[in-house]
Amino acid sequence: MCGIAGVFNRGGAPVDMARLVRMTRTLVHRGPDEEGYFVNGPGTGSAPPDATFRTCPGADPFRSGATAGHVGLGHRRLSIIDLGSGQQPLCNEDGSVWVAFNGEIYNFQDLSAELVSLGHRFRTHSDTETIVHAYEQWGERCLERFRGMFAFALWDERRRTLLLARDRVGKKPLYYFADHERFVFGSEIKAILAAGGVPRDLDVTALSDYLSLLYVPSPKTILRAVRKLPAGHFAVVTASDVRVAPYWDLSFEDSLEIPERRMTEDLLAILDEATRLRMISEVPLGAFLSGGVDSSAVVGLMAQASEQPVITNSISFSVSKYNEAPYASRVAGLFGANHNEYHVTPDAIPVVEELAWHYDEPFADSSAVPTFYVSKTARERVTVALSGDGGDENFAGYRRYWFDLRENSVRNLLPGGLGRGLFGLVGRLYPKADYLPQVFRGKAFISNVARHPVDAYCFSMSAFYDDAKREVLSPDVSAALGGYRTADTFHDVYNAAPARDHLSRIQYLDVKTYLCEDILTKVDRASMAVSLEVRCPILDHVFMEYAARIPSRLKLVGKDGKHIFKKALKGLLPDDILYRKKMGFGVPILEWLRKDLGAYAEGLVLHGEASRLLLRRSRLERLWSEHQRGVRNWAAELWAVMMLNLWYDRFGVASER
C-alpha cells in the first residue's frame, strides 16, 4: 500500500520540488519503505538531497515547451509486489506516460500477458506498470478491466492531461483542491494542506452531515475547498477544465432466476477465487478474525489455499457484550491458524488523539479504535491482512434492514398521509416511548413510521437528526445551513439506485454511503496508521455484481440476514458460527465515557474550541449530564463532539460564521 501526492500547475508555472517533497512526506506512514518523485521539467526550489527524482531510461526527462515543469508526482511505497523493481512514479517506454499508484491490481498478471501480446514491452513485474500500458492501449476504459483496489494519478504528456481514478467501492482514498492556477491532489487531506495556500474554511453542510452520520460523505470534505473523488469515478484534468465522471455502478436489476444450489455454488467459487487473488504477495500475509460469518469465511478459504497456517489476529474486551474473542479463538482452532489476540483497555486517549490526526477530518465511528488495535496487532507479524468487510452490505446482514422492512410494512397499512399523521401524533404525545422494548425500537419505530421511508432510514443511521442538530448547533451555523437536510443526500442516492425493490435500494444506498465513507475509510486510515495493507475479498467487484443479482427475498428471510450467503458457507463453517447472534465490531464507549475517559471527554465536549465556536454549550451540558447520570445513552453523540474538537484542535480550521 502506498501514498500519493502531486500538483498540476495549470497556469504553466514550474513545480516547487521542495513543496512536492513536503506534501509527499506527510504520507510516510502509508509507505515507509521508499519514496520517489517525477517532475516533467526543471522545477523550482531546492529539494532535499535524499529525495529521489525518477527519469525514464532512453527519454529526456526535461522536456522543452510551454508546459515544461508544470506537473509533479510524489509517491511513498509500502513494498508488497516486485520488491526489487517496482519503484514509483513509473513510466512507459518513452516517458510520455507516468503514474503514481496506491493499491493493488489483482489480475495484473493476466492483463500484462494480454498487453505483451498486443506489443507492449514491460521493464518490471509490478502491477503498477500494467496501469501504464493498459492506459496506452485502452485509454480511460482501462479502469473497467482492473480487478482490485486503487487510487492513482496518471500524467499523459502528449495529451497534457492528468487522469485521477479511484476503485469501484472506495477502498483507497483520493482528495483534491482546484483553482485557476493549480490542481493539487493527495491520498490524504494533510498532503494537500502541505502544498500551502489551500483555504481552510469549514463546509457547514459537511459539518451537518458529520453530526448525523459520524462521517462526511463524498464528494464533500469538512473543508469547502477540498473535495473527495467519489468511489467508482475518474477525473480528467486539463489546463482549463476538471471533468469528473463515473465508470462503474452496482446494479440489482438483472435478477438471477436459477436454483438456490447453483447460486450457493457460484458464490463460494467466486469468493474462493477472490480470496486466492488477494493472497498474492511477496511479504508476510495474514487475516483479521472476529469470529463472525464474514471474517471466518475468509480465514476458512485462506486455510484451504495455503500450505502454512494462516496468521489470524483479533482483539478482546473486558465488557462481555463487546467481546467476540472466544468465537475468534474457536474459528482459529477449526482451521489450525496461528492466532494472536490483543486485549483492549479503556486507556485509549493516545490512540484517539493519533486517530484524529490520521483521519484528517472529523470521523466518529468509535470502532476505529478496535480497528486500529487489530491492525497494530497484525502488523507485528504481517504486512498484508485480509478482512471480512462487505458481507452485511452485500447480503442484508445488518439488523437495521429487518427493522426497516418492518417499519415499511406498517407504514403501508394505512393509505396516503393518514399513517404518517397518526403515527406522528403518537410520537409527539408519548415522548418517553423510546423506553419501550427494543423489538419496537420504541419511539424510533413510532416516529419512523410517520416519515418518508428514506428519511426514516437516515434517522435510523443518524446520531444527531434534524431536530437534535437544530438544538446543538450555534445560531450562526444554523442560519448558514438554511433549509439544508442530510437526508436529501440519501434521497438522491436511493432514487438513482438501479434496483426495483426497497431492500435492494437500501443496500445500494449503504454501498454508496456507509460502506465507502465509514467502513472503508475507517479501515484504510486505521491500518495505514501502522503501515498495514488490508484486502477485502467480499468486496471484489465480480463477487459484488453476482451477489447484487440474487433476489433480496433470499438475502433477508424473516430476521435472518445473509440467508443465501450462510447457505453457501454450510460446508465451510459450523452452524454455531453461521447462526450465532450478531454482535458487531465496537467498543464500550458508553461505559468509557462514564468512567475511564470521563474527565478527558468532558473537557473536550464542554470546553473544546469547536464546541465554543460551532455548538451550544447549554445543550452539550444537558447531554453530558444525562449520560453521566444514566438517564440516557448519548455515547454516539458525545463521541462525535469529542472527535470534532480533537480534529479542530489538530488542524486549526477557521469556522464559517
Beta strands, then each sheet from edge to edge (+ up, - down):
strand 1: 2-9
strand 2: 34-39
strand 3: 71-77
strand 4: 90-91
strand 5: 97-105
strand 6: 148-156
strand 7: 161-166
strand 8: 175-178
strand 9: 182-186
strand 10: 226-228
strand 11: 233-237
strand 12: 242-246
strand 13: 285-288
strand 14: 311-316
strand 15: 338-343
strand 16: 384-386
strand 17: 533-535
sheet 1: 2+ 3- 1+ 9- 8+ 10-
sheet 2: 4+ 5- 6+ 7- 11+ 12-
sheet 3: 15+ 14+ 13+ 16+ 17+
end
